Every structure is written in C-alpha cells, then in structure tokens.
C-alpha cells in the first residue's frame, strides 16, 4: 500500500521534483519581470468562476455576520481570466499571475481539482506575438529536451504552428472542419465521406471533440512543440474572430511532449458580441448540466463596455510545465501535498 502524502518516504520521493518546481517558479517570476510584466493577485472566491461550458466548479455560501452584505452563492475560480481582464480595463498594463484554481471532479495523472495556473496578458500584443512570447518563455525556463510518457520534445526546434483546418485535413482524411461550423448534419456528412463515421447521438461539438481527441491531439507536440491555432469560432468564446476568415477565432493551444500545456486568445473586446457568446454558453451549460451553474458575468461585460485594450492573453498549466521541467510522471509528483481524495 502506498504511503500517504505526508509520510516522510512519500515526500522524499517527491522532493527532487518539488525542488525543480521551486526553481521553475523563481525563473518564471524573473523572466516576466524582465519582460515588463507586473505580478498581481486576484480573488479566488468570485460570483462567476469562468464561462467554459464543460467545467464544473466548487461553490460556497457567503453568509454575512460582520458588517454589511447579502447572502449569496460564490464560487472558487476555474481561472483568473475574467479578473485579470478587468485589470487591463483599469490600466494595469502587462500582468501575470501564478493563480491557484479549482475544477471539480478532475483527477488523473495530468489533472487535479486544485492546481496552479500561470496566466499573462499584454495589451497591444497580437496573436502571433503571443506565440512568440510563449515560445521564448518555455525555452527560457525548461531544459532543451523534455519528455512525458515516452514522448520526446526538442524545445530548441522552432515550434510548429498548425491551424485547426490544416490539422483536420491532415489527420482526418481531408475533412474541411470550418465548412461544417456548428452544423451537425454537415459535419456528419463530411465525416462519413472522410471514412470517419459519426455516432447517431453526436451533436457538432461532440463529434468535433471526439475527432480532435482521437485523431489530432495524439499527433501533436511530438519531436517539437506545436501551436494548434485558428479554432472554429464556437470553440473560442473569449477570442476575437480572424479578420481573414470569421469562421475561425484567434485561439491557440500549445502541446509539448504530448501534453496540452496552454490555451491563448487574441482577446475579444466587443461587449455586444461577448454578451451573445456568454448567453449561448450559459444556455449550453444548462442544457448539458441542468440548472446547476451560474449566469452571465454582468460586471465583466460592464468592464468591456468601459473599454478593454486590444491584446492577447494565455493560460498555462503550471503543474504540467513543472512535470516537464522536472521529468515527473504525475501531477502529484510536483505538488507538496496532493489531493487528499486521490
């Protein structure tokens, strides 16, 4: 039987990975400070934890007993994104945060219900510039050669930039994913023609993600890191549309040694379009998960109405980066006291 996390032998086994994580944290703070970023702290307990449809959040009741206040439900954030963008509206300039975040029900060698997210936002930085910056940061703080579960990645090689349309064409037998955007029948027909028969109950999003997970993601980040870019607009609720092709949004994910490491947007600043997307996401969450959940973040929309500068932002799983930097096999190896329920 394995020892509990507090056992001296258990900690001794994790200690080399944890020391590597500490060095990574110090190097991260030094790198962002040198790039002109300000480190900030934003609230963990919030009225709206995030707008991602498929994430589950932890909640608590605020019960006033000192001073003023109204009893209400609050949530542990799934990301600091909405708070950091409020700071952009306020004029904070380039900011980063090593943020503790929570996602209910996520436990695996790559997932924990409580973990650290590194997020950074730079006003005026375009989509391609954020890829340049992410690549420079990863190279600055990680060994040149990293690996995970037998998949090697040479970070000295230029990172691949692969659009979602190119990825589907390459790995799904020529399927034109953007031509099917949001149309279940059209995607079913295209998948059938490509020899990838859909399941009868699959909606557009279900089939899109199954093909992405089964056919595309296993091919990414092998040998060299990969940016998967230009996602279908329905899959990028907080990203600006591509001016060259509005069927795609300016979103990318970063894959290193087979690990999904980061997710980034060229930020949407139009409050009217953002409201439409939020309302769609709230309706989808209720359709999928029932009544449980939260409403549109009205305060965030007010901030957008006030005016957020154009720019880009990225969320990077810091525990996963620590796994790569330290050569750890599991997220528990790089956490001082791993999740008690695992």
Rosetta silent file (secondary structure, phi, psi, omega in degrees, C-alpha in Angstrom):
SEQUENCE: XXXXXXXXXXXXXXXXXXXXXXXXXXXXXXXXXXXXXXXXXXXXXXXXXXXXXXXXXXXXXXXXXXXXXXXXXXXXXXXXXXXXXXXXXXXXXXXXXXXXXXXXXXXXXXXXXXXXXXXXXXXXXXXXXXXXXXXXXXXXXXXXXXXXXXXXXXXXXXXXXXXXXXXXXXXXXXXXXXXXXXXXXXXXXXXXXXXXXXXXXXXXXXXXXXXXXXXXXXXXXXXXXXXXXXXXXXXXXXXXXXXXXXXXXXXXXXXXXXXXXXXXXXXXXXXXXXXXXXXXXXXXXXXXXXXXXXXXXXXXXXXXXXXXXXXXXXXXXXXXXXXXXXXXXXXXXXXXXXXXXX
SCORE:     score description
SCORE:     0.000 S_00000001
   1 L     0.000  131.094 -179.623    0.000    0.000    0.000 S_00000001
   2 L   -66.899  151.323  177.998    1.455    3.421   -0.928 S_00000001
   3 L   -72.440  151.501  173.407    2.306    5.844    1.825 S_00000001
   4 L   -67.342  160.927 -175.395    0.078    8.919    2.374 S_00000001
   5 L   -58.174  -27.341 -177.537    1.467   12.222    1.032 S_00000001
   6 L   -82.011   -8.579 -177.008    2.585   13.367    4.499 S_00000001
   7 L   -68.070  138.664 -178.718    4.747   10.282    5.092 S_00000001
   8 H   -54.083  -38.107  179.386    8.491   11.072    5.107 S_00000001
   9 H   -68.055  -37.608  178.885    9.210    8.475    2.417 S_00000001
  10 H   -63.646  -46.340  178.776    6.456    9.863    0.213 S_00000001
  11 H   -65.663  -38.141  179.589    7.794   13.404    0.494 S_00000001
  12 H   -60.556  -37.387  178.344   11.368   12.188   -0.060 S_00000001
  13 H   -67.441  -33.777 -178.158   10.264   10.619   -3.358 S_00000001
  14 H   -86.240  -18.586 -168.456    8.637   13.878   -4.482 S_00000001
  15 H   -58.632  -40.809  177.435   11.325   16.228   -3.185 S_00000001
  16 H   -60.416  -38.264  178.315   13.565   16.298   -6.317 S_00000001
  17 H   -69.119  -38.868 -178.648   10.528   17.216   -8.425 S_00000001
  18 H   -68.814  -35.673  176.338    9.375   19.805   -5.890 S_00000001
  19 H   -67.384  -37.963  175.477   12.793   21.453   -5.809 S_00000001
  20 H   -64.299  -36.934  176.960   12.730   21.633   -9.597 S_00000001
  21 H   -63.787  -42.121  178.726    9.286   23.227   -9.346 S_00000001
  22 H   -60.125  -41.015  177.915   10.655   25.828   -6.927 S_00000001
  23 H   -65.998  -37.822  177.765   13.434   26.707   -9.368 S_00000001
  24 H   -63.681  -41.136  179.135   10.859   26.949  -12.164 S_00000001
  25 H   -62.181  -45.415  179.524    8.738   29.334  -10.080 S_00000001
  26 H   -63.782  -42.649 -179.968   11.710   31.606   -9.395 S_00000001
  27 H   -65.324  -35.541  179.144   12.773   31.559  -13.055 S_00000001
  28 H   -64.625  -47.925 -179.971    9.212   32.361  -14.130 S_00000001
  29 H   -62.235  -41.166 -179.730    8.955   35.415  -11.892 S_00000001
  30 H   -65.614  -41.073 -177.541   12.359   36.655  -13.030 S_00000001
  31 H   -65.283  -46.231 -177.776   11.525   36.173  -16.724 S_00000001
  32 H   -69.432  -35.030  175.909    8.207   38.024  -16.594 S_00000001
  33 H   -62.447  -40.552  179.415    9.656   40.852  -14.539 S_00000001
  34 H   -67.085  -24.081  178.765   12.392   41.251  -17.146 S_00000001
  35 L   -88.634    4.053  176.901    9.724   41.459  -19.875 S_00000001
  36 L    89.382   16.554  178.054    7.999   44.370  -18.128 S_00000001
  37 L   -88.351  153.653  173.065    5.132   42.441  -16.506 S_00000001
  38 E  -108.971  129.200  175.955    3.679   43.148  -13.073 S_00000001
  39 E   -78.566  134.017 -178.201    2.786   40.190  -10.846 S_00000001
  40 L  -129.436  165.785  172.449   -0.732   40.530   -9.411 S_00000001
  41 L  -126.965  130.327  179.044   -3.106   38.633   -7.140 S_00000001
  42 L  -121.987  162.870 -172.325   -6.819   38.441   -7.891 S_00000001
  43 L   -62.704  144.692  174.680   -9.706   36.962   -5.855 S_00000001
  44 L   -89.513  -32.892 -177.594  -10.188   33.202   -5.597 S_00000001
  45 E  -100.923  115.354 -167.471  -13.803   33.390   -4.386 S_00000001
  46 E  -138.263  159.869  177.486  -15.935   35.002   -7.092 S_00000001
  47 L   -70.432  -30.363  179.466  -19.560   35.371   -8.292 S_00000001
  48 L  -132.019  116.636 -173.160  -18.706   33.764  -11.670 S_00000001
  49 L   -78.970  -15.127 -175.706  -15.864   31.200  -11.748 S_00000001
  50 L   155.586  167.551 -175.158  -15.413   31.188  -15.544 S_00000001
  51 L  -112.700    6.878  179.518  -17.510   30.787  -18.665 S_00000001
  52 L   -66.099  131.263 -172.587  -16.278   27.438  -20.041 S_00000001
  53 L   -64.601  -41.196 -167.981  -19.289   25.227  -20.706 S_00000001
  54 L   -95.085    2.591  179.075  -17.837   21.882  -19.663 S_00000001
  55 L   -88.217  142.192  174.170  -16.059   22.853  -16.456 S_00000001
  56 L  -105.835  140.053 -175.520  -17.535   22.074  -13.045 S_00000001
  57 L  -119.358  159.222  172.561  -16.792   24.440  -10.175 S_00000001
  58 L   -89.405  142.238  179.600  -16.806   24.312   -6.372 S_00000001
  59 E  -129.376  162.448  178.767  -19.231   26.668   -4.623 S_00000001
  60 E  -147.900  163.645  177.489  -19.809   28.075   -1.172 S_00000001
  61 E  -101.567  128.664  170.017  -22.315   30.349    0.558 S_00000001
  62 E   -85.962  119.559 -177.814  -21.345   33.814    1.661 S_00000001
  63 L  -121.669  102.667 -175.954  -23.204   34.402    4.961 S_00000001
  64 L   -67.213  134.218  173.000  -22.662   37.953    6.347 S_00000001
  65 L  -139.656   -6.977  172.236  -22.223   38.220   10.079 S_00000001
  66 L  -130.290  121.700  178.613  -19.907   41.236   10.367 S_00000001
  67 L    75.781 -162.082 -175.198  -20.823   44.467    8.617 S_00000001
  68 L   -84.925  164.376  176.655  -22.972   44.769    5.505 S_00000001
  69 L   152.273  163.422  179.732  -23.587   42.158    2.868 S_00000001
  70 L  -123.571  135.341  178.171  -26.146   39.899    1.232 S_00000001
  71 L   -63.106  132.178  179.933  -26.226   36.133    1.465 S_00000001
  72 E  -162.781  165.201  177.402  -25.317   34.639   -1.909 S_00000001
  73 E   -85.520  131.603  172.648  -23.526   31.789   -3.642 S_00000001
  74 E  -121.628  164.684 -173.115  -19.889   32.304   -4.528 S_00000001
  75 E  -130.650  148.853  167.747  -17.511   30.051   -6.457 S_00000001
  76 E   -78.696  129.485 -172.571  -13.868   29.074   -6.412 S_00000001
  77 L   -61.751  143.630  169.736  -12.453   30.331   -9.702 S_00000001
  78 L   -89.331  -14.140  179.310  -11.627   27.906  -12.506 S_00000001
  79 L  -166.332  151.659  174.649   -9.306   30.580  -13.942 S_00000001
  80 L   -86.541    9.512 -169.748   -8.270   34.148  -13.061 S_00000001
  81 H   -54.442  -52.008 -174.899   -9.004   35.240  -16.644 S_00000001
  82 H   -65.425  -33.373  177.563  -12.032   37.456  -16.071 S_00000001
  83 H   -70.093  -43.478 -178.848  -10.368   39.191  -13.125 S_00000001
  84 H   -64.436  -35.058  177.645   -7.120   39.830  -14.996 S_00000001
  85 H   -69.201  -31.434  173.026   -9.013   41.342  -17.916 S_00000001
  86 H   -61.037  -37.815  177.675  -10.734   43.710  -15.508 S_00000001
  87 H   -66.982  -31.786  174.566   -7.248   44.885  -14.527 S_00000001
  88 H   -63.921  -41.366  176.370   -6.477   45.535  -18.207 S_00000001
  89 H   -59.917  -39.700 -177.206   -9.561   47.761  -18.327 S_00000001
  90 H   -72.508  -11.560  178.235   -8.295   49.547  -15.215 S_00000001
  91 L    95.553   23.445 -177.513   -4.976   50.304  -16.926 S_00000001
  92 L   -71.185  -17.583 -178.090   -2.692   47.864  -15.089 S_00000001
  93 L    77.503 -161.662 -179.374   -0.689   47.157  -18.249 S_00000001
  94 L   -61.431  127.309 -176.377    1.059   43.800  -18.807 S_00000001
  95 E  -134.306  153.047  170.453    0.208   41.498  -15.892 S_00000001
  96 E  -140.612  157.265  178.869    0.817   37.896  -14.838 S_00000001
  97 E  -145.875  133.247  166.671   -0.440   35.720  -12.014 S_00000001
  98 E   -92.838   94.502 -164.422    0.547   32.349  -10.592 S_00000001
  99 E  -105.952  131.891  170.846   -3.021   31.597   -9.613 S_00000001
 100 E   -76.812  130.177 -177.964   -4.457   28.809   -7.513 S_00000001
 101 E  -135.144  164.349 -174.705   -7.549   27.488   -9.340 S_00000001
 102 E  -135.697  136.861  174.882  -10.147   24.743   -8.824 S_00000001
 103 L  -138.685  114.589 -171.041  -12.015   22.417  -11.187 S_00000001
 104 L   -68.129  134.059  171.412  -14.428   19.973   -9.618 S_00000001
 105 L    86.777    0.696 -174.624  -14.138   16.289  -10.441 S_00000001
 106 L   -97.873  105.435  178.301  -10.844   16.387  -12.371 S_00000001
 107 L  -138.347  120.775  174.861   -8.421   13.705  -11.144 S_00000001
 108 E  -167.346  177.111  175.727   -5.851   11.898  -13.306 S_00000001
 109 L   -59.694  -16.170  179.021   -2.065   11.785  -13.727 S_00000001
 110 L  -113.048   -4.074 -174.214   -2.472   15.116  -15.599 S_00000001
 111 E  -128.907  146.316  170.631   -5.381   16.625  -13.640 S_00000001
 112 L  -143.801  147.040 -179.127   -6.039   17.717  -10.062 S_00000001
 113 L   -67.990  -18.962  175.127   -9.097   19.503   -8.651 S_00000001
 114 E  -130.646  124.493 -176.447   -6.789   22.169   -7.177 S_00000001
 115 E  -154.884 -177.897 -177.281   -3.774   23.327   -9.165 S_00000001
 116 E  -111.164  130.655  176.330   -1.759   26.358  -10.298 S_00000001
 117 E  -112.924  128.172  170.808   -2.432   28.298  -13.487 S_00000001
 118 E   -94.738  117.953  176.794    0.074   30.746  -14.903 S_00000001
 119 E  -124.083  140.485  174.506   -1.777   33.436  -16.839 S_00000001
 120 E  -141.857  148.475 -174.896   -0.367   36.512  -18.526 S_00000001
 121 E  -137.362  132.221  177.917   -1.889   39.322  -20.585 S_00000001
 122 E  -128.761  114.071  174.263   -0.190   42.008  -22.638 S_00000001
 123 E   -59.637  140.770  176.603   -2.132   44.929  -24.137 S_00000001
 124 L    82.836   -5.496 -179.294   -1.205   45.600  -27.755 S_00000001
 125 L   -89.449  124.439 -179.002    0.297   42.159  -28.337 S_00000001
 126 L   -80.228  170.545 -175.507   -1.126   40.422  -31.415 S_00000001
 127 H   -53.867  -51.973 -179.134   -1.934   36.718  -31.780 S_00000001
 128 H   -64.676  -34.619  178.183    1.351   35.757  -33.460 S_00000001
 129 H   -64.023  -35.503  177.139    3.273   37.824  -30.921 S_00000001
 130 H   -67.147  -35.820  174.324    1.788   35.804  -28.063 S_00000001
 131 H   -63.230  -43.321  177.501    3.025   32.617  -29.729 S_00000001
 132 H   -58.222  -43.961 -176.359    6.492   34.187  -29.984 S_00000001
 133 H   -69.057  -42.430  178.475    6.379   35.157  -26.317 S_00000001
 134 H   -61.911  -41.968  178.620    5.126   31.755  -25.122 S_00000001
 135 H   -62.662  -43.655  179.868    7.864   30.023  -27.109 S_00000001
 136 H   -63.896  -41.862  179.929   10.538   32.306  -25.653 S_00000001
 137 H   -63.232  -49.038 -178.495    9.276   31.752  -22.086 S_00000001
 138 H   -58.546  -43.652  179.723    9.168   27.952  -22.389 S_00000001
 139 H   -64.068  -35.167 -175.200   12.698   27.887  -23.799 S_00000001
 140 H   -71.089  -28.862 -171.152   13.961   30.191  -21.038 S_00000001
 141 H  -113.113   -7.822 -176.950   12.726   28.090  -18.101 S_00000001
 142 L  -114.705  156.048  170.337   12.786   24.469  -19.347 S_00000001
 143 L   -60.371  156.842 -179.519   15.551   22.074  -20.387 S_00000001
 144 L   -64.552  -34.743  179.905   16.075   21.868  -24.145 S_00000001
 145 E  -113.175  122.985  177.036   14.941   18.234  -24.178 S_00000001
 146 E  -128.393  162.542 -179.165   11.779   17.223  -22.306 S_00000001
 147 E  -153.321  154.783  174.928    9.666   14.079  -22.331 S_00000001
 148 E  -150.635  124.122  178.153    6.405   12.706  -20.975 S_00000001
 149 L    48.447   46.909  175.464    5.237    9.084  -21.041 S_00000001
 150 L    82.942   -0.463  178.202    7.714    8.150  -23.743 S_00000001
 151 E  -101.570  119.896 -178.278    7.061   11.183  -25.948 S_00000001
 152 E   -94.897  154.255  177.605   10.135   13.350  -26.535 S_00000001
 153 E  -148.455  127.723  178.673   10.193   17.021  -27.494 S_00000001
 154 E   -98.697  105.563 -175.557   13.155   19.171  -28.501 S_00000001
 155 L   -75.925   -8.439  175.696   12.397   22.717  -27.377 S_00000001
 156 L   -77.275  -16.922  178.042   15.367   24.093  -29.313 S_00000001
 157 L   -80.013  145.692  175.969   13.479   23.434  -32.558 S_00000001
 158 L   -55.520  134.882 -179.698   11.099   26.140  -33.828 S_00000001
 159 L   -67.545  136.081  176.895    7.600   25.438  -32.524 S_00000001
 160 E   -69.361  142.424  174.538    5.186   24.185  -35.194 S_00000001
 161 E  -121.025  106.553 -171.979    2.208   26.434  -35.999 S_00000001
 162 E  -121.481  120.211  178.793   -0.658   24.295  -37.284 S_00000001
 163 E   -74.889  156.844  177.670   -4.149   25.681  -37.938 S_00000001
 164 H   -59.981  -39.484  178.317   -7.193   23.660  -36.937 S_00000001
 165 H   -61.571  -43.992  178.285   -8.236   23.488  -40.615 S_00000001
 166 H   -64.676  -39.073 -178.637   -4.808   22.093  -41.550 S_00000001
 167 H   -64.580  -44.204  178.925   -4.899   19.620  -38.658 S_00000001
 168 H   -66.636  -41.224  178.721   -8.294   18.195  -39.662 S_00000001
 169 H   -62.460  -39.128 -175.933   -7.274   17.999  -43.310 S_00000001
 170 H   -75.585  -42.587 -170.414   -4.027   16.229  -42.389 S_00000001
 171 H  -107.415   -6.053  179.126   -5.250   13.813  -39.734 S_00000001
 172 L  -123.629   38.981  170.819   -8.945   13.340  -40.617 S_00000001
 173 L    58.316   42.066  175.002   -8.628   12.357  -44.273 S_00000001
 174 L    83.226    8.482 -177.682   -9.119   15.803  -45.757 S_00000001
 175 L   -61.985  130.132  179.299  -12.161   16.799  -43.674 S_00000001
 176 L   -94.140   92.405 -171.854  -12.889   20.566  -44.006 S_00000001
 177 L   -68.472  -37.156 -176.949  -13.913   21.386  -40.447 S_00000001
 178 H   -68.657  -25.887  178.023  -14.557   25.118  -40.966 S_00000001
 179 H   -70.805  -14.482 -177.845  -17.035   24.379  -43.772 S_00000001
 180 H  -104.481    1.931 -164.494  -19.205   22.491  -41.252 S_00000001
 181 L   -45.027  116.659  175.523  -19.048   25.034  -38.421 S_00000001
 182 L    73.556   -0.804 -175.902  -21.923   24.493  -35.980 S_00000001
 183 L  -106.923  102.806 -175.129  -23.919   22.392  -38.482 S_00000001
 184 H   -60.950  -45.682 -178.402  -24.323   18.857  -37.149 S_00000001
 185 H   -62.636  -40.375 -179.464  -25.758   17.390  -40.349 S_00000001
 186 H   -66.732  -39.825  178.249  -22.998   18.897  -42.464 S_00000001
 187 H   -68.597  -39.436  176.693  -20.277   17.575  -40.150 S_00000001
 188 H   -58.371  -45.166 -178.903  -21.904   14.126  -40.090 S_00000001
 189 H   -65.237  -42.627 -178.833  -21.906   14.068  -43.894 S_00000001
 190 H   -67.048  -40.033  179.165  -18.292   15.302  -44.122 S_00000001
 191 H   -66.392  -40.084  177.551  -17.079   12.793  -41.529 S_00000001
 192 H   -62.133  -44.099  179.295  -18.867    9.952  -43.307 S_00000001
 193 H   -64.159  -28.944  179.735  -17.306   10.976  -46.620 S_00000001
 194 L   -86.655    4.249 -179.390  -13.886   11.024  -44.930 S_00000001
 195 L    76.428   25.920 -179.654  -14.370    7.483  -43.636 S_00000001
 196 L  -123.977   73.679 -170.507  -14.909    8.629  -40.036 S_00000001
 197 L   -59.563  130.741  178.731  -18.482    7.548  -39.312 S_00000001
 198 L   -78.547  163.709  172.402  -20.241    9.644  -36.662 S_00000001
 199 L   -89.493  144.931 -171.590  -22.346    8.280  -33.837 S_00000001
 200 L   -57.276  -35.465 -173.582  -26.061    8.905  -34.209 S_00000001
 201 L   -87.075   -2.835 -174.282  -26.376   10.916  -30.975 S_00000001
 202 L   -76.356  123.591  169.193  -23.374   13.176  -31.596 S_00000001
 203 L   -79.847  174.817 -177.697  -24.010   16.884  -31.968 S_00000001
 204 H   -54.061  -48.785 -176.689  -21.468   19.044  -33.847 S_00000001
 205 H   -65.245  -39.543  179.584  -19.432   19.794  -30.748 S_00000001
 206 H   -59.846  -47.834 -177.860  -19.414   16.162  -29.591 S_00000001
 207 H   -69.670  -40.002  177.039  -18.091   14.894  -32.923 S_00000001
 208 H   -54.998  -49.846 -176.765  -15.616   17.781  -33.257 S_00000001
 209 H   -71.174  -33.526  177.694  -14.049   16.969  -29.899 S_00000001
 210 H   -64.106  -45.259  178.055  -14.026   13.213  -30.475 S_00000001
 211 H   -65.091  -38.911  178.696  -12.122   13.638  -33.724 S_00000001
 212 H   -62.147  -46.229 -175.844   -9.827   16.192  -32.092 S_00000001
 213 H   -73.620  -37.155 -174.645   -9.043   13.914  -29.144 S_00000001
 214 H   -86.362  -36.315 -170.376   -8.795   10.660  -31.084 S_00000001
 215 H  -107.837  -29.133 -171.258   -7.185   11.695  -34.363 S_00000001
 216 H  -105.100  -56.137 -173.954   -5.376   15.013  -33.903 S_00000001
 217 H   -57.029  -36.518  177.928   -4.102   15.620  -30.370 S_00000001
 218 H   -62.163  -14.559 -179.330   -2.125   12.336  -30.215 S_00000001
 219 H   -94.638   -4.367 -170.113   -0.057   13.652  -33.157 S_00000001
 220 L   -98.121  149.205  175.041    0.837   16.998  -31.580 S_00000001
 221 L    70.869   21.289  179.189    3.918   18.079  -29.646 S_00000001
 222 L  -101.061  123.495 -177.990    5.983   15.075  -30.736 S_00000001
 223 E    84.010  -48.885  173.026    9.575   15.841  -31.572 S_00000001
 224 L  -143.379  158.899 -178.419    8.868   19.566  -31.409 S_00000001
 225 L   -68.971  152.993 -177.531    6.232   21.696  -29.703 S_00000001
 226 E  -130.310  129.327  165.511    3.019   22.529  -31.589 S_00000001
 227 E   -93.775  119.420  174.153    0.701   25.534  -31.520 S_00000001
 228 E   -95.992  112.445 -165.244   -2.766   24.411  -32.692 S_00000001
 229 E  -116.044  170.340  170.513   -4.278   27.660  -33.982 S_00000001
 230 E    55.383   65.733 -178.361   -7.406   29.254  -35.517 S_00000001
 231 E   -75.948  151.889  172.107  -10.148   27.312  -33.763 S_00000001
 232 E   -53.159  137.382 -173.349  -13.746   27.258  -35.049 S_00000001
 233 H   -52.891  -38.664  178.103  -15.421   30.331  -33.587 S_00000001
 234 H   -61.350  -16.241 -179.136  -17.933   28.359  -31.427 S_00000001
 235 H  -102.258   23.377 -179.408  -14.922   26.881  -29.583 S_00000001
 236 L  -148.751   70.916 -169.178  -13.362   30.208  -28.606 S_00000001
 237 L   -64.743  -21.392 -176.872  -15.879   32.141  -26.551 S_00000001
 238 L  -115.636   15.182 -177.129  -13.441   34.857  -25.446 S_00000001
 239 E  -110.121  151.118  177.521  -11.368   35.207  -28.614 S_00000001
 240 L   -74.379  145.059  175.069  -11.596   37.651  -31.489 S_00000001
 241 E   -67.075  150.907  175.838  -12.657   36.348  -34.896 S_00000001
 242 E   -72.468  118.955  179.769   -9.969   36.032  -37.554 S_00000001
 243 L   -58.539  -28.433 -179.312  -10.407   39.056  -39.863 S_00000001
 244 L   -79.269  -20.947  179.910   -9.231   36.905  -42.799 S_00000001
 245 E  -159.844   93.178 -174.104  -11.812   34.156  -42.118 S_00000001
 246 E   -65.906   -5.500  172.659  -14.510   34.869  -39.493 S_00000001
 247 E   -69.612  -19.812 -178.827  -15.376   31.166  -39.308 S_00000001
 248 E  -112.324  149.241  175.844  -12.200   30.850  -37.222 S_00000001
 249 E  -110.320  154.832 -177.080  -11.238   32.571  -33.984 S_00000001
 250 E   -83.835   74.170  177.625   -7.766   33.691  -32.956 S_00000001
 251 E  -125.273  144.203  169.448   -7.210   30.980  -30.348 S_00000001
 252 E  -137.930  153.244  167.466   -4.328   28.574  -29.955 S_00000001
 253 E  -116.234  148.995 -179.442   -3.422   25.674  -27.700 S_00000001
 254 E  -111.680  130.403  179.041    0.169   24.630  -27.049 S_00000001
 255 E  -119.821  130.018  179.047    1.234   20.972  -26.965 S_00000001
 256 E  -133.428  123.886 -179.841    4.623   19.840  -25.666 S_00000001
 257 L    52.839   39.779  178.833    5.672   16.164  -25.478 S_00000001
 258 L    79.146   -2.433  178.922    2.060   15.142  -25.985 S_00000001
 259 E   -95.769  130.639  167.689    0.818   17.324  -23.103 S_00000001
 260 E   -72.251  119.586 -169.349   -1.745   20.068  -23.673 S_00000001
 261 E  -110.413  -34.513 -172.014    0.050   22.871  -21.888 S_00000001
 262 E  -152.840  158.521  179.431   -1.607   26.224  -22.629 S_00000001
 263 E  -137.345  131.232 -172.407   -4.624   27.962  -24.155 S_00000001
 264 E  -139.547  153.050  179.549   -4.498   31.507  -25.554 S_00000001
 265 E  -131.465  144.212  155.489   -6.723   34.143  -27.166 S_00000001
 266 E   -81.315  111.491 -159.800   -6.359   37.318  -29.151 S_00000001
 267 E   -67.995  134.714  172.868   -8.837   38.898  -26.773 S_00000001
 268 L   -73.658  128.189 -179.270  -12.379   39.774  -27.776 S_00000001
 269 L  -117.194   -0.044 -178.367  -13.117   43.363  -26.732 S_00000001
 270 L   -85.081  110.576 -175.769  -16.584   43.852  -28.274 S_00000001
 271 H   -64.904  -32.909 -179.082  -19.108   43.800  -25.378 S_00000001
 272 H   -68.052  -46.857  178.795  -22.118   43.084  -27.619 S_00000001
 273 H   -66.749  -37.596  178.772  -20.540   40.033  -29.244 S_00000001
 274 H   -63.535  -39.088  177.192  -19.178   38.878  -25.891 S_00000001
 275 H   -61.019  -44.719  179.583  -22.676   39.057  -24.369 S_00000001
 276 H   -59.415  -42.587 -179.225  -24.080   36.907  -27.188 S_00000001
 277 H   -68.712  -41.502  177.610  -21.372   34.305  -26.656 S_00000001
 278 H   -61.192  -45.207 -179.348  -21.824   34.293  -22.874 S_00000001
 279 H   -62.555  -38.403  175.704  -25.583   33.863  -23.205 S_00000001
 280 H   -62.443  -43.202 -177.219  -25.044   30.968  -25.606 S_00000001
 281 H   -67.714  -39.070  177.205  -22.616   29.332  -23.178 S_00000001
 282 H   -62.060  -43.733  178.876  -24.978   29.710  -20.212 S_00000001
 283 H   -63.666  -41.115  178.929  -27.776   28.080  -22.230 S_00000001
 284 H   -64.929  -41.948  179.507  -25.452   25.248  -23.302 S_00000001
 285 H   -61.034  -42.308  179.909  -24.296   24.633  -19.734 S_00000001
 286 H   -69.347  -33.436  177.095  -27.901   24.373  -18.550 S_00000001
 287 H   -65.716  -39.432 -175.385  -28.771   22.070  -21.459 S_00000001
 288 H   -83.881  -43.536 -170.354  -25.887   19.756  -20.617 S_00000001
 289 H  -108.229   -2.450 -177.512  -25.704   20.008  -16.821 S_00000001
 290 L    85.874 -154.638 -172.837  -29.206   21.086  -15.814 S_00000001
 291 L   -73.872  -20.197 -177.194  -29.967   24.003  -13.526 S_00000001
 292 L   -63.318  134.916  177.651  -26.636   23.899  -11.695 S_00000001
 293 L   145.961 -158.085 -173.806  -24.341   26.716  -12.690 S_00000001
 294 L  -140.587  163.146 -177.058  -24.037   30.481  -12.913 S_00000001
 295 L   -90.454 -178.582  175.440  -25.324   33.338  -15.005 S_00000001
 296 L   -59.160  142.068  178.215  -23.603   35.726  -17.377 S_00000001
 297 L   -80.713   90.937 -176.410  -20.885   37.817  -15.704 S_00000001
 298 H   -66.536  -35.273  179.912  -22.593   41.203  -15.949 S_00000001
 299 H   -64.936  -39.037  177.867  -19.796   43.026  -14.132 S_00000001
 300 H   -64.608  -40.824  178.465  -17.262   41.771  -16.665 S_00000001
 301 H   -64.469  -35.629  174.861  -19.474   42.944  -19.530 S_00000001
 302 H   -62.984  -38.533  177.572  -19.687   46.374  -17.888 S_00000001
 303 H   -63.508  -43.283  177.212  -15.890   46.428  -17.808 S_00000001
 304 H   -61.993  -38.407  178.496  -15.764   45.588  -21.516 S_00000001
 305 H   -62.151  -36.652  177.640  -18.278   48.360  -22.171 S_00000001
 306 H   -64.771  -35.563  175.298  -15.951   50.776  -20.391 S_00000001
 307 L   125.812  107.876  175.148  -13.215   49.668  -22.783 S_00000001
 308 L  -104.367  133.799 -179.917  -10.575   46.934  -22.711 S_00000001
 309 L   -66.229  148.723  175.613   -7.423   47.476  -24.791 S_00000001
 310 L   -64.927  153.712 -179.299   -6.754   45.036  -27.601 S_00000001
 311 E   163.492 -170.443 -177.475   -4.133   42.429  -26.846 S_00000001
 312 E  -131.097  154.910  177.833   -3.570   38.757  -26.133 S_00000001
 313 E  -144.159  159.407 -175.491   -3.622   36.523  -23.087 S_00000001
 314 E  -145.266  144.427  174.464   -2.687   32.949  -22.235 S_00000001
 315 E  -117.732  123.912 -176.023   -3.428   30.382  -19.528 S_00000001
 316 E  -124.103  130.286  177.792   -0.726   27.765  -18.918 S_00000001
 317 E   -70.475  102.677 -172.192   -0.984   24.743  -16.623 S_00000001
 318 H   -69.306  -34.164  177.507    1.965   25.424  -14.333 S_00000001
 319 H   -63.075  -40.455  178.753    1.905   21.986  -12.685 S_00000001
 320 H   -66.558  -39.022  176.108    2.154   20.367  -16.131 S_00000001
 321 H   -63.216  -38.880  177.357    5.065   22.637  -17.036 S_00000001
 322 H   -64.577  -37.656  175.554    6.721   21.612  -13.766 S_00000001
 323 H   -57.862  -45.496  179.979    6.195   17.962  -14.711 S_00000001
 324 H   -66.836  -45.409 -177.349    8.049   18.539  -17.977 S_00000001
 325 H   -64.444  -33.612 -175.667   10.825   20.622  -16.417 S_00000001
 326 H   -96.240  -12.035 -174.690   11.395   18.077  -13.633 S_00000001
 327 L    75.649   28.396 -179.351   10.798   14.866  -15.599 S_00000001
 328 L   -83.084  151.020 -178.724    7.866   13.886  -13.366 S_00000001
 329 L   -90.216  -29.569 -173.251    5.317   11.285  -14.444 S_00000001
 330 L  -132.887  152.310  177.748    2.291   12.554  -12.497 S_00000001
 331 H   -61.639  -28.673  179.246    0.904   15.880  -11.364 S_00000001
 332 H   -64.194  -27.015 -179.505    1.026   14.556   -7.788 S_00000001
 333 H   -65.309  -25.087 -175.027    4.838   14.440   -8.035 S_00000001
 334 H  -109.930   18.365  175.138    5.025   18.239   -8.313 S_00000001
 335 L  -117.320  133.107 -176.266    2.509   19.101   -5.565 S_00000001
 336 L   -60.921  -44.055  173.872    3.667   19.436   -1.968 S_00000001
 337 L  -132.814   98.925 -176.894    0.504   17.792   -0.629 S_00000001
 338 L   -63.540  166.635 -178.243   -1.504   16.157   -3.443 S_00000001
 339 L   -48.373  126.708 -174.599   -5.293   15.958   -3.487 S_00000001
 340 L   -67.433  -23.151 -177.390   -6.473   14.090   -0.379 S_00000001
 341 L   -88.125   -1.286 -176.993   -9.202   12.213   -2.262 S_00000001
 342 L   -82.867    0.000    0.000   -6.869   10.639   -4.824 S_00000001
